[in-house]
């Protein structure tokens, strides 16, 4: 029996549910047919070997054998669909950092300015904050090596590392005549995927930026904190903002949905064979105590975000407000291979509790409101030949899903909340300033599942 360690991905960028399983190859053909099929496969592999050797021997410049093989693997996987890819050792590590939601580092949000790393903000209770690193500081050297000439990702890679290892920063600070040198010891840094605030004095606003291992617990804490700040009697409900959330961990999407549900199916995943279908159900207990919920979505809400929106919509537990979501309804499995690398392979599709496939169709909001995109952004996009609206259906080679595929919607959220018409409408609905038949959602009208 062949054993395979796999990670189920559902994010538009990347996301995963770790699972260990065993699979057996299925022999569906008669012995003679199977032998003929195998023989044909080996002929094709011989063809690949012939081409590979010809390139190695006769190409004008001596090629790198490893890069040739990697390019061949990439070509094979990318020919399947837009989400099946090969990840080298670095890409695989980066994906694991994203899905864990934590890494060994210093605890600073950074950007690039004039070739130097600029500190946007230190994160509370991290080595950077404790050492007095300040917003606006410019990092000119890392362990004595000039930052100029490095990309932002290269600089970030150098600042990350094993927990308890030191790194020396050379900092240029406004008002200081000489550079400041400080040695920090790397620690575990948690990526905050959930942020919250009180909106209008009596509404809990919760922004979920991705689905990492920290998301479920972060949501529960946000609900608890907001309820205490506002007061349970005064709290009118929760606005859960999933706009521009590309997805992430499947188990966290289930956990987030389960936070607001106390029964019923959340999502099902269906593979090539009937016996590969899995259904995930909610556990008793609605941690929001039945308070009204509005979920904000747009064209950047994909995959795990669509699982949450679809589950809460089918159960009529929340009102979905915004514009058509991305439409990524496929599941990827990450399979480690030799060289500390991995392949990400599409292995299933996911369905909402009512049996809807979101693939290339997306979630249609209960209340549709497309956020206006500024004219200058539209002009820049048009000049660059970039579409303002995008979705799974527009991706070359995407998995087809019938005749009624849809193309998505803008993925724009105004940086200033006063320009955010979707958020403003959600607040107005909760405050009773505006009325709509879709709010509040009525669980008694839920789709049976």
Residue pairs with C-beta under 8 A, 6 or more apart in sequence:
1 22
1 24
2 22
2 23
2 24
2 25
3 22
4 21
4 22
4 23
4 335
5 20
5 335
5 336
6 19
6 20
6 21
6 333
6 334
6 335
7 16
7 17
7 18
7 19
7 99
7 333
7 334
7 335
7 342
8 16
8 17
8 18
8 19
8 250
8 269
8 331
8 332
8 333
8 334
8 347
8 348
9 15
9 16
9 17
9 83
9 250
9 331
9 332
9 333
9 334
9 344
10 16
10 17
10 247
10 248
10 249
10 250
10 253
10 303
10 304
10 307
10 328
10 330
10 331
10 332
10 350
11 210
11 211
11 246
11 247
11 248
11 249
11 302
11 303
11 304
12 246
12 247
12 302
12 303
12 326
12 328
13 98
13 246
13 247
14 95
14 98
14 99
14 247
14 248
14 344
15 98
15 99
15 210
15 211
15 246
15 247
15 248
15 249
15 250
15 303
15 304
16 95
16 99
16 248
16 249
16 250
16 334
17 249
17 250
17 251
18 99
26 273
27 34
29 37
48 72
52 68
52 69
52 72
55 63
55 68
56 63
56 65
56 68
70 86
70 88
73 86
73 343
74 85
74 86
77 84
77 85
77 86
77 343
77 344
77 345
78 84
78 85
78 397
79 397
80 345
80 346
80 397
81 330
81 346
81 397
81 398
81 399
82 395
82 396
82 397
82 398
83 328
83 330
83 332
83 344
83 346
84 332
84 343
84 344
84 345
84 346
85 343
85 344
86 341
86 342
86 343
86 344
87 95
87 334
87 341
87 342
87 343
87 344
88 339
88 341
89 339
89 340
89 341
91 341
92 334
92 336
92 340
92 341
92 342
95 334
95 342
97 103
97 160
98 191
98 210
98 212
98 248
99 212
99 213
99 248
99 249
100 212
100 213
101 190
101 191
101 193
101 210
101 212
101 213
101 214
101 215
102 188
102 189
102 190
102 191
102 213
102 214
103 160
103 188
103 189
103 191
104 160
104 161
104 162
104 163
104 165
104 186
104 187
104 188
104 189
105 159
105 160
105 161
105 186
105 187
105 189
106 126
106 127
106 128
106 133
106 159
106 167
106 169
106 184
106 186
106 187
106 189
107 122
107 123
107 125
107 126
107 127
107 128
107 129
107 187
107 189
108 119
108 120
108 121
108 122
108 123
108 126
108 128
108 133
108 159
109 119
109 120
109 121
109 122
109 123
110 117
110 118
110 119
110 120
110 139
110 152
110 155
110 156
111 117
111 118
111 120
111 152
112 118
112 151
112 152
112 155
113 138
114 138
115 147
115 148
115 149
116 138
116 139
116 140
116 147
116 148
116 172
117 138
117 139
117 147
117 152
117 155
118 136
118 137
118 138
118 139
119 128
119 133
119 134
119 135
119 136
119 137
119 138
119 139
120 135
121 135
122 128
122 129
122 133
122 134
122 135
123 129
123 189
123 192
126 187
126 189
127 184
127 185
127 186
127 187
128 184
131 182
131 184
132 182
133 169
133 171
133 182
133 184
134 173
136 173
136 174
137 171
137 172
137 173
138 171
138 172
138 173
139 147
139 155
139 169
139 170
139 171
139 172
140 146
140 147
140 148
140 170
140 171
140 172
140 179
141 147
141 168
141 169
141 170
141 179
142 155
142 158
142 159
142 167
142 168
142 169
142 170
143 158
143 167
143 168
144 168
144 170
145 158
147 155
150 158
158 167
159 167
160 186
161 167
161 186
162 186
163 186
163 187
163 188
164 185
164 186
164 187
165 185
165 186
166 183
166 184
166 185
166 186
167 183
167 184
167 186
168 181
168 182
168 183
168 184
169 181
169 182
169 183
169 184
170 179
170 180
170 181
171 179
171 180
171 181
171 182
172 179
172 180
173 180
190 214
191 210
191 212
191 214
192 214
192 218
193 208
193 209
193 210
193 211
193 212
193 214
193 215
193 218
193 248
194 206
194 207
194 208
194 209
194 214
194 215
194 218
194 219
194 221
194 222
195 206
195 207
195 209
195 222
196 204
196 205
196 206
196 207
196 222
196 225
196 226
197 205
198 204
198 205
198 226
198 229
198 230
199 205
199 239
199 423
199 427
200 427
200 430
200 431
201 230
202 230
202 234
202 235
202 236
202 431
203 230
203 235
203 236
203 237
203 238
203 239
203 427
203 430
203 431
204 222
204 223
204 226
204 227
204 230
204 235
204 237
204 238
204 239
205 238
205 239
205 241
205 423
206 219
206 222
206 223
206 226
206 238
206 239
206 240
206 241
207 241
208 215
208 218
208 219
208 240
208 241
208 242
208 245
208 256
208 305
209 244
209 245
210 245
210 246
210 247
210 248
211 245
211 247
211 248
211 249
211 252
211 253
211 256
211 304
211 305
212 248
212 249
212 252
213 249
213 252
215 248
215 249
215 252
215 255
215 256
216 252
216 255
216 256
216 259
219 255
219 256
219 259
220 259
220 287
223 238
223 259
223 287
223 288
226 235
226 238
227 235
232 289
235 291
236 291
236 292
236 430
236 431
237 291
237 292
237 293
237 294
237 430
237 440
238 288
238 291
238 292
238 293
238 294
239 293
239 294
239 295
239 296
239 423
239 426
239 427
239 430
240 293
240 294
240 295
240 296
240 308
240 318
241 295
241 296
241 423
242 295
242 296
242 297
242 301
242 305
242 308
242 309
243 296
243 297
243 298
243 300
243 301
243 322
243 411
243 413
243 422
244 298
244 300
244 301
244 411
244 413
245 300
245 301
245 302
245 304
245 305
246 300
246 302
246 303
246 305
246 326
247 253
247 302
247 303
247 304
247 305
247 306
247 328
248 303
248 304
249 304
250 267
250 269
250 304
250 307
250 331
252 304
253 267
253 304
253 305
253 307
253 308
254 266
254 267
254 280
254 307
256 308
257 266
257 267
257 282
257 307
257 308
257 311
257 312
258 266
258 282
258 283
259 286
259 287
259 288
260 286
260 287
260 288
260 293
260 312
260 317
260 318
261 282
261 286
261 311
261 312
261 315
261 317
262 282
262 283
262 284
262 285
262 286
263 281
263 282
263 284
264 281
264 282
264 315
264 353
264 446
264 449
265 279
265 280
265 281
265 282
265 311
265 353
265 449
266 280
266 281
266 282
266 307
266 311
266 353
267 279
267 280
267 307
267 310
267 311
267 350
267 351
267 352
267 353
268 277
268 278
268 279
268 280
268 350
268 351
268 353
268 355
269 277
269 278
269 331
269 348
269 349
269 350
269 351
270 276
270 277
270 348
270 349
270 350
270 351
271 277
271 347
271 348
272 347
276 348
292 319
292 430
292 439
292 440
292 441
293 312
293 317
293 318
293 319
293 441
294 318
294 319
294 320
294 321
294 426
294 429
294 430
294 439
295 308
295 309
295 312
295 313
295 318
295 319
295 320
295 321
296 321
296 322
296 422
296 423
296 426
297 305
297 306
297 309
297 320
297 321
297 322
297 323
297 325
297 363
297 365
298 322
298 323
298 325
298 371
298 409
298 410
298 411
298 412
298 413
298 422
299 323
299 324
299 325
299 326
299 389
299 390
299 391
299 408
299 409
299 410
299 411
300 326
300 411
301 309
301 322
301 325
301 326
301 363
302 325
302 326
302 327
302 328
302 392
303 326
303 328
303 329
305 325
306 325
306 326
306 327
306 328
306 329
306 358
306 362
306 363
307 350
307 352
309 318
309 320
309 325
309 363
310 352
310 353
310 356
310 358
310 363
311 317
311 352
311 353
312 318
312 320
312 441
313 320
313 352
313 363
313 366
314 352
314 353
314 354
314 356
314 446
314 447
314 449
315 353
315 443
315 446
315 447
316 441
316 442
316 443
316 444
316 445
316 446
316 447
317 441
317 443
317 446
318 441
319 366
319 367
319 429
319 436
319 438
319 439
319 440
319 441
320 363
320 365
320 366
320 367
321 365
321 366
321 367
321 369
321 422
321 425
321 426
321 429
322 365
322 367
322 368
322 369
322 371
322 422
323 365
323 368
323 369
323 370
323 371
323 409
323 410
324 362
324 363
324 364
324 365
324 368
324 391
324 406
324 408
324 409
325 358
325 362
325 363
325 391
325 408
325 409
326 362
326 390
326 391
326 392
326 408
326 411
327 358
327 359
327 360
327 361
327 362
327 391
327 392
327 393
327 405
327 406
327 408
328 358
328 359
328 392
329 349
329 350
329 351
329 357
329 358
329 359
329 360
329 361
329 392
329 399
329 401
330 346
330 348
330 349
330 350
330 359
330 399
331 346
331 347
331 348
331 349
331 350
332 344
332 345
332 346
332 347
333 344
333 345
333 346
333 347
334 342
334 343
334 344
334 345
335 342
335 343
335 345
336 342
337 343
346 399
349 357
349 359
349 399
350 357
350 358
351 357
351 358
352 358
353 447
353 449
354 447
354 449
355 449
357 401
359 392
359 398
359 399
359 401
360 391
360 392
360 393
360 398
360 399
360 400
360 401
360 405
360 406
361 393
361 401
361 404
361 405
361 406
362 391
362 392
362 406
362 408
366 438
366 439
366 441
367 425
367 429
367 436
367 438
367 439
369 421
369 422
369 425
370 409
370 410
371 410
371 412
371 413
371 414
371 420
371 421
371 422
372 421
373 388
373 410
373 412
377 388
377 412
378 388
381 387
381 388
387 394
388 410
388 412
389 407
389 408
389 409
389 410
390 407
390 408
390 411
391 406
391 407
391 408
391 409
392 398
392 408
393 405
393 406
393 407
393 408
394 407
394 408
413 420
413 422
414 420
417 423
425 434
427 433
428 434
429 435
429 436
429 439
